[in-house]
Amino acid sequence: MEKYIVSSGEEIIIRPAKKEDAQQLIDYIQIIAGESDYLTFGPGEFLLTKEEEESFIEKTLKSNNSLFLVAEIDGKIVANLSFTGGVRPRTKQAGEFGVSVLKRYWGLGIGKRLVSYLINWSRQTGVVRKINLKVRADNTRGITLYENLGFKKEGLISREFMIDGIFYDCILMGIEID
């Protein structure tokens, strides 16, 4: 768990998700789905039940190569990061993450703190040796953040996203953990 104060004067707590967070996470995801087109889902497209979300959290907590973080202010979830490692011996050392922050809290460094937590966790555990992500090619803020944290561009996938009939490419990025 990490605690720090952001420029607004509010205290942020970053911690692993708990089963009890399931409903609040679902509510949070419904909000962020409508706040950004850079996510892999839009409004009404995240359809997990509370029980399914609880199961996902529990599965992540039991895994040594997966991590599910939340950032909260006054007990309210304002951001999250989910990293899932490979399930087979040949891919167990690598995985992919997604991160999101409520729009009200953009620009406060919360996303950077979550990704930094993931990188540090990977170094400490020694299990995850490669962290991957996909980012929309026009998400310059996200790309700059990841590059500043040491991620490298590794490839391009054309037409990975389609929003309102328009195709968007995505950049594959990764960081090696040694």
C-alpha positions as CSV (number, residue, x, y, z in Angstrom):
1,M,0.0,0.0,0.0
2,E,1.2,3.5,-0.8
3,K,-0.2,6.9,0.5
4,Y,0.6,10.3,-0.9
5,I,-0.9,13.8,-1.3
6,V,-1.7,15.1,-4.7
7,S,-1.6,18.8,-5.7
8,S,-5.3,19.2,-4.8
9,G,-4.3,18.4,-1.2
10,E,-6.2,15.1,-1.2
11,E,-4.6,11.9,0.1
12,I,-4.5,9.0,-2.4
13,I,-4.1,5.4,-1.2
14,I,-2.9,2.8,-3.7
15,R,-3.5,-0.7,-2.7
16,P,-4.4,-4.2,-4.1
17,A,-8.1,-4.6,-4.8
18,K,-10.2,-6.6,-2.3
19,K,-13.2,-8.8,-3.0
20,E,-15.3,-6.2,-1.1
21,D,-14.4,-3.6,-3.8
22,A,-16.3,-5.5,-6.5
23,Q,-19.5,-3.4,-6.6
24,Q,-17.6,-0.1,-6.3
25,L,-15.3,-1.2,-9.1
26,I,-18.3,-2.0,-11.4
27,D,-19.8,1.4,-10.6
28,Y,-16.4,3.1,-11.3
29,I,-16.0,1.3,-14.6
30,Q,-19.5,2.4,-15.7
31,I,-18.4,6.0,-15.2
32,I,-15.0,5.8,-16.9
33,A,-16.6,4.0,-19.9
34,G,-18.2,7.3,-20.8
35,E,-15.3,9.6,-20.0
36,S,-12.7,8.4,-22.5
37,D,-12.6,6.9,-26.0
38,Y,-9.1,5.5,-25.3
39,L,-10.4,2.5,-23.3
40,T,-11.2,-0.9,-24.9
41,F,-14.8,-0.6,-23.9
42,G,-17.5,2.1,-24.0
43,P,-20.7,2.8,-22.0
44,G,-22.7,-0.3,-21.2
45,E,-20.1,-2.7,-22.6
46,F,-18.6,-3.9,-19.3
47,L,-21.0,-6.5,-18.3
48,L,-19.5,-8.4,-15.3
49,T,-21.8,-9.1,-12.4
50,K,-20.7,-8.4,-8.8
51,E,-20.0,-12.1,-8.4
52,E,-17.9,-12.3,-11.5
53,E,-15.9,-9.3,-10.5
54,E,-15.4,-10.8,-7.0
55,S,-14.2,-14.0,-8.6
56,F,-11.8,-12.1,-10.8
57,I,-10.4,-10.2,-7.8
58,E,-9.9,-13.4,-5.8
59,K,-8.2,-15.2,-8.8
60,T,-5.8,-12.2,-9.2
61,L,-5.0,-12.2,-5.4
62,K,-4.1,-15.9,-5.6
63,S,-1.8,-15.5,-8.7
64,N,1.9,-14.7,-8.3
65,N,2.0,-13.0,-11.8
66,S,-1.1,-10.9,-11.7
67,L,-2.0,-7.6,-9.9
68,F,-5.1,-5.6,-9.5
69,L,-4.7,-2.2,-7.9
70,V,-7.1,0.6,-6.9
71,A,-6.4,4.2,-6.0
72,E,-8.8,5.7,-3.6
73,I,-9.6,9.1,-2.0
74,D,-11.7,9.0,1.2
75,G,-12.7,5.4,0.5
76,K,-13.9,6.2,-3.1
77,I,-12.1,4.4,-6.0
78,V,-10.8,7.0,-8.4
79,A,-8.4,4.8,-10.5
80,N,-7.4,1.2,-11.1
81,L,-4.8,-0.9,-12.8
82,S,-5.2,-4.6,-13.8
83,F,-2.2,-6.7,-14.9
84,T,-2.6,-10.3,-16.0
85,G,0.4,-12.5,-16.6
86,G,0.5,-15.6,-18.9
87,V,-1.0,-18.8,-17.6
88,R,1.4,-21.3,-19.2
89,P,5.0,-21.9,-18.2
90,R,6.3,-20.4,-21.5
91,T,4.4,-17.2,-21.1
92,K,4.1,-16.8,-17.3
93,Q,6.9,-14.2,-17.2
94,A,5.0,-11.7,-19.4
95,G,1.7,-10.0,-19.2
96,E,-0.4,-7.0,-20.2
97,F,-2.0,-4.3,-18.2
98,G,-4.7,-1.6,-18.5
99,V,-5.0,1.5,-16.4
100,S,-7.8,4.1,-16.0
101,V,-8.4,7.2,-13.9
102,L,-11.6,9.1,-13.3
103,K,-11.5,12.2,-15.5
104,R,-11.8,14.6,-12.5
105,Y,-8.4,13.3,-11.3
106,W,-6.5,13.4,-14.7
107,G,-3.2,15.2,-14.5
108,L,-2.5,14.5,-10.9
109,G,0.0,11.7,-11.6
110,I,-2.3,8.9,-10.3
111,G,-1.8,6.8,-13.5
112,K,1.9,7.2,-13.3
113,R,1.9,6.1,-9.6
114,L,-0.1,3.0,-10.5
115,V,2.2,2.0,-13.4
116,S,5.3,2.7,-11.2
117,Y,3.8,0.4,-8.5
118,L,3.4,-2.3,-11.1
119,I,7.0,-2.0,-12.3
120,N,8.3,-2.0,-8.7
121,W,6.1,-5.0,-7.9
122,S,7.5,-6.8,-10.9
123,R,11.1,-6.1,-9.9
124,Q,10.5,-7.2,-6.3
125,T,8.7,-10.5,-7.1
126,G,11.0,-11.5,-9.9
127,V,8.3,-13.5,-11.5
128,V,7.2,-11.0,-14.2
129,R,10.0,-10.1,-16.5
130,K,8.1,-8.3,-19.2
131,I,5.2,-5.8,-19.0
132,N,3.2,-5.1,-22.1
133,L,0.4,-2.7,-23.1
134,K,-1.6,-1.5,-26.0
135,V,-2.3,2.2,-26.4
136,R,-4.2,4.0,-29.1
137,A,-1.8,5.6,-31.5
138,D,-3.4,9.0,-31.1
139,N,-3.2,8.9,-27.2
140,T,-0.2,11.1,-27.0
141,R,-0.5,11.8,-23.3
142,G,-0.6,8.0,-22.6
143,I,2.3,7.3,-24.9
144,T,4.4,10.0,-23.3
145,L,3.7,8.7,-19.8
146,Y,4.7,5.2,-20.8
147,E,7.9,6.3,-22.5
148,N,8.8,8.4,-19.5
149,L,8.5,5.2,-17.3
150,G,10.8,3.3,-19.6
151,F,8.4,1.6,-22.0
152,K,9.5,1.2,-25.6
153,K,7.3,1.1,-28.8
154,E,7.5,-2.4,-30.2
155,G,4.9,-2.5,-32.9
156,L,1.7,-1.2,-34.5
157,I,-1.6,-2.9,-35.0
158,S,-3.8,-1.3,-37.6
159,R,-7.6,-1.0,-37.1
160,E,-7.4,-2.4,-33.5
161,F,-10.2,-0.1,-32.3
162,M,-13.4,1.1,-34.1
163,I,-15.4,3.8,-32.5
164,D,-18.4,5.3,-34.2
165,G,-17.4,3.7,-37.5
166,I,-13.8,5.1,-37.4
167,F,-10.8,2.8,-37.2
168,Y,-7.9,3.6,-34.8
169,D,-4.5,2.0,-34.7
170,C,-2.8,0.9,-31.5
171,I,0.9,0.9,-30.5
172,L,2.3,-2.1,-28.7
173,M,4.6,-1.0,-25.9
174,G,6.7,-3.0,-23.4
175,I,9.3,-2.8,-20.7
176,E,11.7,-5.5,-19.8
177,I,12.2,-6.1,-16.1
178,D,15.7,-7.2,-15.2
